[in-house]
Amino acid sequence: MRNCYQQNSDTSIYCPLTMGSAEEMHGWTVKISTPSVLAVVTVFSMIPGGVLSDMRGTQGLEAQQLAQGSTHLHRRLKRGWIWKQLFVPEEDPIPRVIGQIKSDSDRGEFSIKYILSGEGAGDVFEIDEYSGEIRTLKKLDREEKAFYVLQAQAINRRSNEPEEPQSEFIIKVQDINDNVPQFQNEPYVSSIPEMSPTGTTVAQVTATDADDPMFGNNAKLIYSILQGEPYFSVEPKTGIIVTSWPNMDREAREQYLVVVQVKDMLGLSGGYSSSTTVTVSLTDVNDNGPTFQHHLYAFAIPENAAVGTTVGRIMAEDGDIGINARMTYSLNDDLEESFTFIIKTDPVTQEGVVLLAKPLDYETKRRFVMAAEAVNDHVDTRFLTLEEFRDRTTLKIVVEDVDEPPVFLSPVYEWKVPENAAVGIVVGSVSARDTDTVNNPIRYSIDKRSDTTRAFKIDPNNGTITVARALDRETANWHNVTVEAKERTQNHLSSSVVVFIKVLDINDNVPRLARDYQPYICEGTQAGELIQLLSAVDPDDPVEGHHFYFSMVPEKHINPNFTIRDNQDNTAGIVARRSTFTRKDRTQYLLPVVVADSGSPALSSTSTLTISVCSCQPAGHCPTGGVEALALSMGVSLQTLLGILVCLVTLIVMSVLMLMVRRHRRKQQEGQEVEVKELELPEAVSQKVLYYGEPGGGGADLDFCQPVVPLRHHPRRRRERRLRREDVRASIRMSLRESHLIGPEDEVFRQFILDRLAEADQDPCVPPFDCLRTYAYEGSGSPTGSLSSLESSTSEIVLEQPVCNPRPLVRLTPWHGGGEEDTVF
């Protein structure tokens, strides 16, 4: 530890380093320049723990060397040194010297070079390498960096060896009040219930200061209220805002803006300050009851208003909102407690809606007076009593007179009339009246749509309904008639009522068998067997129900074949009296049956049943339809009938087949004629058809033949054949024109025949002709003249219709005579 002192009036502090050795003294003098604003600057120069031991070890080594008589004295190692920390004020824009280091070896000869390294060296701080002065290069900001760690070293300029080991020291930036306090978590919004007591916590504001809280009062804050008094106050140190005014009413003022200021330096002058706004809202509590603005509400409603019609709305004012403003309305009805009206609460507007609950009648009651009450649904007795949460008012409802249609004395009428009632009989009477005070006269009528048969009529003056036509219960047992009552005034208001008229039954219909029975009795039926079960029907509808009686027509002689047995349950059975019923004896029996009812007077009917004798099947079944029934009706067996039917079907089929064959042949003949017409040439050609028999038969016998039916034309060859046919015609015309000039040995005829032969051989669509068409030259030197038309001036070719027996093969002899070769095709 060294003692530092200040020389003269300079602000430098010198800290000499002494070795405490007589042989040699080496030390450092540290000069630290401090500004006048610093009260005390303490510079610590500490020797590392290892240095002292090194010094002791060095002294021991020197003593040992002296004891051994050594003539050379070794130089001791230099001590290391450390500066603890230096201070520099922030925000100082002027570069200034903040300290100086000087080695004991520095004799002012500038042989020592001082070097500074570490944080900010060369940028923020620099050192004079000759004098060791440390100075700032720019202003510092403590909030940006609070301290710098640097290293200093003294180097011998001659040997470039360090005079001392490198020492580390700290330069600390000293804080000044250069930051404004800032509020956190802005904006501030808070709410408290209205009517809160004094001291209720509203919110807490918090501010921070970037200055050093450990140095002076730069970061010590204090809070105060700028706006919001006397309703609110703030704790100076904590920033907690509390109420300072009792019973603040939301209905009077719902929102407050509180401005809070914060200052540093404990609020002293020269400090910084900032402010924030706190929005304080008062939430609603139920501290107000409903209040009607009027003591009397008057409404009017017409007497014909429908049930559920809104009469009017009433409203009780409540200064509260939300759930605290909800209320329920009720009615204390008039003294008669008719409950003609009801009231409901509109959930949206909180109005009381008065509704009509019962029909009105101006002539019965014209005015209603009642009390209406409004009560809060949620009450809070901390603020008001129970009676203060309700209020009453009076309702007056006036019924307005309306011209109404007539009203029937009964909503529905139901009468009965027998179906044999005479025309003009009174069925009943309806009555209606005008309920209005004027009591207009009324006219009655029947709606024609409800009485399409015009069975009734009504007196238009008194409403009496009479029978207009004969009634029939079996046709219509009920009549629903609509009667209309209309005022005889200019408005002609009307109303209607339904009259139900039931037609009572009388016994006016005879009973009949239930259906058209076709009973049969099998051959071999024994006496006493049931043949048919009978039942009856009657359109009438007696009150006690139907009861029918079955019997046979009374005759002089008892029916020996059948009898009727009444079962006393509205059914009867036909029973055989004898056996041995056969179709040979008789095929049918007639049985009259009498059916009578139990009415008054009793009515009856007679039906004659035809009982057939049947050759029943083994199971007792008698065919009633199909082939079997037909055979039985014709009196033949089933096999015989089937044989007849088969024959008829065969004849019909053969007739149809013959007709089809005949039609087919006719079509073929028509087709042949068409083909022949197609093959005919337009010019008449003299044609002879020859038939040549077998060789050696004594010459060729001439015979006529019929044209052969040509084959079906090939569709692709039809056009070619037509073209060839035209060529043939042209060639024949040319030959005929010159035939009277040339002889039979002429090359023209020979080439013509050969061309026709080649055409027939090469054409696959022509039939294998067995008839020969021959074109002959008759000559021109006959004294009698030629019978042929070949020399005619028209040069026409006559085509003769050949007829002959078809032959399988035809030989054609060349024109020049009998040759050795025959042309065959």
Secondary structure by P-SEA (a helix, b strand, c coil): cbbbbbcccccbbbbbbbcccccbbbbbbbbbbbcccccbbbbbbcccaaaaaaaaaaaaaaaaaaaacccbbbbbbbbbbbbccccccccccbbbbcbbbbcccccccccbbbbbbccccccccccccccbbbbbcbbbbccccccccbbbbbbccccccccccbbbbbbbbbbcccccccccccccccccccccccccccbbbbbbbccccccccccbbbbbbccccccccccccccbbbbcccccccccccbbbbbbbbbcccccccccccbbbbbbbbbbcccccccccccbbbbbbccccccccccbbbbbbbccccccccbbbbbbccccccccbbbbbcccccbbbbbbcbbbbccccccccbbbbbbbccccccccccccccccbbbbbbbbbccccccccccccccccccccccccccbbbbbbcccccbbbbbbbcccccccccccccccccbbbbbccccccccccccbbbbbbbbccccccbbbbbbbbbbbbccccccccccccccccccccccccccbbbbbcccccccccbbbbbbccccccccccbbbbbccccbbbbbbcccccccccccbbbbbbbbbcccccccbbbbbbbbbbcccccccccccccaaaaaaaacccaaaaaaaaaaaaaaaaaaaaaaaaaaaaaaaaaaaaaaaaaaccccccbbbbbbbccccccccccccccccccccccccaaaaaaaaaaaaaaaaaaaaaaccccccccaaaaaaaaaaaaaaaaccccccccbbbbbbbcccccccccccccccccbbbbbcccccccccbbbbbcccccccccccc
